[in-house]
Amino acid sequence: MKMKTIKVGLGTCGVSAGGDKTYDAIKKEIAKQKIKVNLKETGCNGMCYREPLVEIIDERNHSFLYGDVTPEKAARIISEHIAGGTPVREWVIKNSQPSEDDSFLAKQKKIVLRNCGIIDPTSLDEYIAADGYKAIQKVLSEYTPEKVIEIISNSGLRGRGGGGFLTGLKWKFCRQAPGDKKYIICNADEGDPGAFMDRSTLESDPHSVLEGMMICAYAIGADEGVIYVRAEYPKAVKRLKDSIENLIAKGYLGRNIFNSKMNFTIKIKEGAGAFVCGEETALIASIEGKRGMPRFRPPFPANSGLWGKPTNINNVETFANLPWIILNGAEAFASMGTNDSKGTKVFALAGKIARGGLAEVPMGITINEIVFDIGGGITENKKFKAVQMGGPSGGCIPASMGDLQIDYQQINKTGAIMGSGGLVVMDETTCMVEMAKFFLTFTQEESCGKCTFCRIGTKRMLEVLTRITEGAGAEGDIDLLQKLAYEIKNNTICGLGQTAPNPVLTTLKYFPEEYEAHIRDKKCPAHSCSALLTYAILSDKCKGCTLCAKACPSEAITGEKKKPHALDPALCVKCGKCFETCKFGAVERN
């Protein structure tokens, strides 16, 4: 009889939720009860909002996925399900029976994330069992490099790192570039706030990225590859290093791989975590040991990249798509999506959304479908206000455009960009001026300083936004923000500087009334900017429960028990504790 298998999600999201303690508790309980069972770890399956996740596969190959599994729950699951054969139904979130979490997966199509949360990412054998390394063998035995480029071109795959350039065309330029030595680089420098797609893929299925790099190397004629990954992703770095060692030991990397004439090696370069190093030329400079700063193009990396040699750069998600395309055909990939954008896209759902996590969806899906059908809607039943796409280089799209289909062209028309796939959801309590300030603070701090317009221009913009949110905005500030924004966009040399003003421009475009309220009325419509808020106690509603007075850190609230209290505006520090504490709606906030 087949042995039962227990899988515990131990990606960074799982560990952050206590997955390692759950794993230890399961291991201890198995030893205590002397049960024979396969216990293994997996990465993230995308349902970060239900971590720690534990999957049990029984003797009949039936799967039961448990969510929110604490060490205490784990002990009961082992006793009742593993030892007793009876699933703990009230904790099962996915099996053959319908559940409230089904809609999270119903509209997804997993290509990049096909193995994530399913296989053990530390096991080369499990990746091979999931058709791993069949694509590179097929390429080496059946196709010329030109044919591989043709297949990828026909698939319509665009680079998933943000720019959206056609992958096949990019490869063609690099293959045709003269030079006896060529490189490929995997850009795993994921720096957008709220983005974790690449980290999760590397932690959960590193071999899919490595195999994708092999396919690319064969197509363009490279014999060396470099993965540029943030050192602040220690689990991803370790799994990449271990996977590369396993490949070398098996003969899948090195000379004459898979008995072909192809030689290929892969190295890891750990980056220090600078946002600008996501830009191609800055990334190359960093690998070469120089300060990570962009340079003018041309020459493009396809002609003169790493060490002056022709170099192709793609990101993690782009590479992870390649084995699937080779095995399933360009037509299968191109059949998904829109005329402009083919295939699927991975999004990291974050912010005020009920189900935060990773979702891979066909291109052409609407924003509303992602937010409500997959993400489960807004937390605390608040009103959906907007999404920020593309991180600090992207922009804000209002809820009124929720029926917009997601593809590169449609998103660009809004003033935002697809970016690498961060999708931050905002509700009615989000101040759009404050949100623009948040992203501009990030880009201002991350500016490499090479361009004056970026270095000084973003600083001046941030100063304007700061005084607006502090109630010191003046007539003309909106015009000044727009003037500075376009000067920066038109005069910086790299894409990061050119897109830095996007959060400001899109919030000015879609929420101008919020800027005007801050500047002219000295009010924050979202009741978020503390400097613009006032608090008062409504005597006709106050029951004298004293909770607000006890919560007030500045002793601004006074009054006797069971009698209406009073708030001294001069002492109020506008922390909002009284508003949050009052159960009777007696604290007014304006």
N, C-alpha and C positions, 0 to 999 in steps of 0.2 A: 504493500500500500504506500502511496505517495506520502511524504512527510509534509506536515503543515509548515507554512512559511510566514514569518512575521517581518514586515518591513517598517522601519521607523524613519521618518523624514528628518534628515540632519543637515539640510542646507542651513545657511546663516539665519534664515527666518525661523526654521524649526528650532535651532539651538537657542535663538533669542527668546523663544516662547517656552523654553525649558525642555526641549526635546532630548537633550543629552541625559537629563535626570530621568525622564521617562524610559529611555533606552536602558539605563543602568537598573532601573526598577524591574523592567521586564527580564533582563538578564539574571538578576538576583532571584526573581520568582521562578524562573525556569530551573535554575540550579536547586532551589529549595524544594520544588515539587518533582525534580528529577524527570523532566519532560524532554522528549526528543523532538526538536523542532529546529527549523532553519531560521536563525535570527540574522538579519542583515540591515544595512542602512541604505537609504536612497537620498536623492536630492529633493528639490521642491517640485511639487506637481502643479503649482500655481495658486492653490487655495491657502495662501498665507494667513488669511483671516480665521482659519480653523486649526492652525498649528497649536500644539504638536499633533501631527497626523500619524496614525498607525494603521497599516493595512494587514489584514490576515487573509491568506489564501489557503483554503482547506484542501482536504485530500481529493475532492472532486473538481478542484481548480476554480471554485467559487470565491469571489473576492468580496471582502467586507472592509470598508474604509471607515475608521473611527476618527472623529475630530475632537479637539480640545482634551487630549488624553494626558491627564496628570499622572504622577507616579501612583497615586491612590487608585485611580481608575484602572491603571495598567494591571494592578494586582487582581482586580475583579475580572478583567477581560481574560487574563491568563487562566484563572480558576474556572470560569464559566464557559468560555469559548474554546480555548486551547485544550484544557483538560476535560471539560465537561461536554464539549461539542455543541453548546447552545449559545448563539451570539447574544450579546447584550444589546438588544434592539434599540433601546432609547438613546444609545450613543452612536449608533451606526449612521453615517451621513451619506453613504453611497454604496449600494449593491443593486440587486435586481429589483428591489422595491422602490417606488417613487419617493423622493425626498425633497425638502425645500431647497437643497443645494444643487439640484439637477440643472436648474436654469443657468447656473454659473458655467456649465460645460456645454449646454445644448447648442449654442451658436458658435462654438469655437471649432477651429480646424487646426490640428497640431502637426506641424512639419518641423519647425525648429525645436519645439519642445516635445517631440515625439517620444523620447526616451526618459524625459525628466520626471522624477518621482516613480519611475517604473523599474529601471535597472539600477544596479549598484554602480555608482560612478567610479569606484576604485577598481572595478573588475573589467579587465580587457576581455575576458571570456564572455561576460554578459553582453558587452557591446557587440562582440562578434556574433553571438547567438541572436542578436536583434538585427541581423543583416549588416552589421558593421564591417567596414573595409571591403565590402563587395563592390561598392561603387568605384573605388580607386583601382581595384583589380579589373573591373570591366573597362575602365578608361584605358588602362595600360595595355590590355590585351586586344581591344576592339577598335579604339579610336586614335586618330592622329590628334596632335594638339589643336590643329585648326578645326577639326570636327568638334572637339570639346567646346571651343569658343563659340562655334556655331550653335551648339545645343543650349549653352547658357544664354546666348543672345536671343534665340527663339523662345526661351522661357519667359523673357521680359523681366527677369530679376533686376531690380534696381538696388544700388548700395543702400543698406539699412542703417548706415551710420549717421544719416542726416541729410546729406546732399542729394541723394536719390539719383546719382548718375548711373547710367546703364552699365551693369557689371560686365557683360560680354564685350561691349565697346571699349571699356577701360582695359580689359585684358588684351584686346586686339592691339591697342596702342603700345602696350608694354611688350608684347611678343614681337611686334614689328620694329621696335626701337633697336638700333645697332648697339652691340656690346657683347663681349664674351662672358660676362658675368651679370646675373640678374638676381634680384631678391624679391621675396614677398614678405609683407608685414601684416600681422593681425592687430588691428587697433582695438585693444581692450581697455582703453583709458576712459572709463565711463564716469563722467564728472557731473552730469546734470543732477541738480537736486530733485529727488523723487524718482530717479531712474535706477533700476537694479536688474534689467533684463539680461545684460551680458554677464554680470556676476553670477546670477542664478544658473544660466546656461553652462558656464564654465564649471561651476560647482556640481551640477547635476548630470552633465553629459559632455565632458571635455573631449572625448574621442570624436564626436561629430564635428567639432571645430578643427581638430588636428587632421581628420580625413579630408575635410573641405580644403584645408591648406595644401594637402598633397595634390588634390585635383587641380587646384589653381597653379601650383608650382609646375606640374606637368604641362599645363596649357601654355604658360608663358615662357617656359624654359629656365626656371630658377632651380638652383640646387641648395639654397639656404633660405630659411624662414626665421622670422623673429616675432615673438608675441610680446607686445608692449602692454603690460598689465599693471594696474595700481598695486603698490605694496600694501595698501590698506585693505586689500582683498586676500588675506592670508590663506583662507581655505581654497579659494580658486587657484592661487599660485601653487599651493602644495599639490593639488590634484592634477594640475598641468604638469608639474615636474615629475610626479610619480607616473603619470600616463606616458610621458615621453621616455622615461627609463624603461617602462614595460615594453614599449614599442621597439626600442633599441635592442632589448634582450631577445625579443621574438624575431628580430630581423626585418621589422616593418619600417624602420628608419635606418638610414645609413647608405651603403652602396648597393646598387643593383636590387632595389627593393622589389619584392614579389617576382623575383627572377627576371626583372626587366633591366634595361640599361639606365634606369632612372636612379640618380643619387640625390638624396635629400636629407637635410638635417634641420632641426628646429631648436632655437634657443629662446630663453626667457629673459626679457629685460623688465625689471621692476621699476616703475615710475614713482616719483615722489608725490604725485597727486596734484598736479597743476592743470587747471581747466584748459589752458591754452594748448597743452600737449595733445589734446584731442584733434587739433588741426594738423594736417599731414606733414607740412614742412617743419613745424615745431617739434612734432613727434620724431621725425628723422634726426633733427639736430640733437634731441635728447639722447637718442640711441648712440649717436656718435660721440657722446660725452660733453656736448656743448650745452649752453643755456638754452632751454626750450623756448625759442622765439621763432615766429613765422618769417618767411622771406617772400619776396616778390615772385610771382609765377607769370610767364614761363621763365626758365624751363620747368615743366611739370615733372613730378616724380617718375612718371612712366618713361621719361627720357633721361632724367638725371635725379636720382633719389638717394638712397642710402649709399654713402661713400662715393657719390657721383655716378652710381650705376643705375640702369633702368630698374625701377621698383614698382611693384603693385601693392596698394594698401586697400584692404577691406576690413570691415569690422566683424565682430564675433557672430552676429546674427546672419550676416551675408554668407560667411563660410559654412555655418551650420545648415543652411538651406541646400548646399551643393550636392551632398550624397543623395538626398531624397530626389532631387531633380534628375540626377544621372540614372537612378534606379527606376524611377517612375515616368520619366520622359518629360521633355519640355512642354508638350501639349497639356499634360495633366496639371502642371504648375500654371500655365498660361490660361487654363480654363477657369481659374479662380480670380476674382477681382474685377477691375474695370478696364476700359480700353487703355487708360493711362497708366494704371498701376496693377501689376499682376501678383498673384500669390497671396500670401498671408503677411500679417504684421504682428509682432509681439508688443504688447503695451504693459507698462507697469502702472497699475491703478493705485492711486494714493489720494490723500486728502479726505474730504468729508463724504466718503463713500462707504456703504455698508460692508462691501466685500473687497477689501484691499488685497491685491495680489498680482499675479501675472496672468494675462489672457492673450492667446494667439487667435486672431480672427481673420476671416477673409477680407481682403481689401474691398471697399464698397459698402461695408457695414456702416450704419449711422452712429453718430455720437450718442444719441438717445438709447440705442440698443446696447451700447457698451455700458453706459451709466446705469440704466435701469434693468435691462434683461440680464446682463452678466454681473454688473456691479451691485445689483440689489437696491439701487436708489440711494437717496441721501440719508445720512444718519439722523436720528431723532426727528424724522418726518419733516425736516426743514425744506425750504424751497430751493430747488436747483438754480444756481445763478450763472455759472460759467465753468469752462475747463481751460487749463493752461496746457498747451501742447508744445513740445519741442524744448522744454526747459527754459533757461534764461536766454537762449537764442531764439526761442519761439514766441508765441503770443497767446493772447487770451481770446477765446471764442465764447460768445454769450449763449445762454440757454435757448434763446429765441432761434438760434441756428442749429438746434439739436438734431434736426432731420438731415443735416448735411452728411453726404456720403464721404467716408474717409478714403481719400487717395491723395497723391502728391499735389496734383493740380488744384483740386478743390480746397485743400487746406491752405495752399499758398495764396489763393485768392482772398482768404480772410485776413491776411497779414501775419498769420502764424506760419509755422513750418512743421512738417512731420517730425523732424529731429530723429533722435534715436528711439523714441517711443515712450517717454515719460508722459503720463496723463494725470494731472492733478485736478481733482474735482473741488469746486468751491460752492458753498451754499450762501444763503441770504445774509449771513453774519460776516462774510468776507468783505473787507473794504478793498476796492479795486485800486485805490491810490496806494494803500499800504502794501498790497500785493506787488504792484509795480516797483515800489521802493525795495521790497525784499529781493526781487530778482536783480535789480540794478545794483544793490549793495553787493550781491554775489559777483556780478561781472566787474564791478569797479575794483573789488579786492583782488580778483583773478586776472585783471589786465596785466599783460607782461610788461607794459610800459613803453613798448617800442614806438608806437604811434602817438603823437601828441593829442590828436583828436580823441582817441580812445582813453588815454591815460588821464588827460585833463577834462575832456568833454563829459565823460561819464561821472567824474567827480562833481562837476558843476550841476549836472542833471540831478544827481543824488542830493545835493544841497537844496535844490528847489523843491524836490519831493519831500524832503525832511521838513522844511519849514511849512509846506502846505499841510502835512499831517499834524503839525504842532500848532496850527491855527494862525500862522504868520504868513500865509500865502497872500499874494498881491495881484491886482489886475495886471495882466501881461505875462503872468507866469506860464499860462498854457501856451501862448505864442513862443515864449522863450524855450520851453521844453521841446516843442516841435522843431524850432530852428536848430537847436543843439543836436537833436536826434538825427536830422537829415545831414548835418555837417559830419557827424560821426560815421553814419552809414556810407557817405560818399567819399570819405577821405582816409579810411583805415585800410590796411593792406590785407588783412585776413578776414575770413568769414565770421569769426567770433566777434570781432569788433564791429563788423558791418551789421550784425544781427543783434548786438547788445541792446539797442533802443527798442526792439520789437515789443516787449511787454508794456512799455510806456505808450508807444504809438497805438497799440491795439486797445488798451484801456481808454485812451483818449478818444478813440474812434467809436467804441461801443458803449462807453459809460461816461460821456462828457458831463452829465448832470452831477456825477459824484465829485468830480474835480471842482465844478462851479459851487456846489454846496460847501465844500471845504474852504474855498477861497472867499466867497462872498457872504455866506451865511455863518461861517465858522462852525459848521455842523458836519458830523460824519453820519451819513444815512444808514450805514451798516452798524452803527454804534460800536465801532471797533477801535477808533483812534482815541486813546484815553485822554489826551490833552484837550479834546473837544467835547468831552462828555460832562454832563452835570447830573447830580443825583439829589433826590428829594424824597421825603417820606410823606405819604398821603395819610393824613390824620384820620380820615373817615374809614380807611381800610386797616389801619394799624391796630393789632390786637394787644400790643404790649407784651409780646412773647419773649422779648429781650435777645433773641437769637442774632439779630443784625448787630446789636451793640457788642455782643460777645465776639462776633466775627470781625468787627472793625479794628484794623491794626493801629489806627491813629486816634482812637477814642473820640471820633467826631460825632458819634451818636450817643445821645443821652435820653433818659426817661425812666419812669417808674414802671414796675411790673404791672401788667394789665391796664396800662394807660398809654395813649399814643406817644410815640417817641419823636425826637427832633434831630435833625442832622445839621451840623455847622459847616457850611460850604468852605469856610476859611481853613478848617482842619482836614477836610476831606482830601485824601490822596488819590481818589478815583480808581481804586483797585477793583471795584465792582463786587466785593465780597458780600455786601449787604444785599445787593440785587440778586445774587445767586442764592443767598441763604433764605430770604423771605419766602414763606409758603403762602402768603395771603395776597400777593401782588401789591403790596403797600409801598414798595420802593419804586419810584419813577426814575427812568433813565432817559435823558434827552441828549 
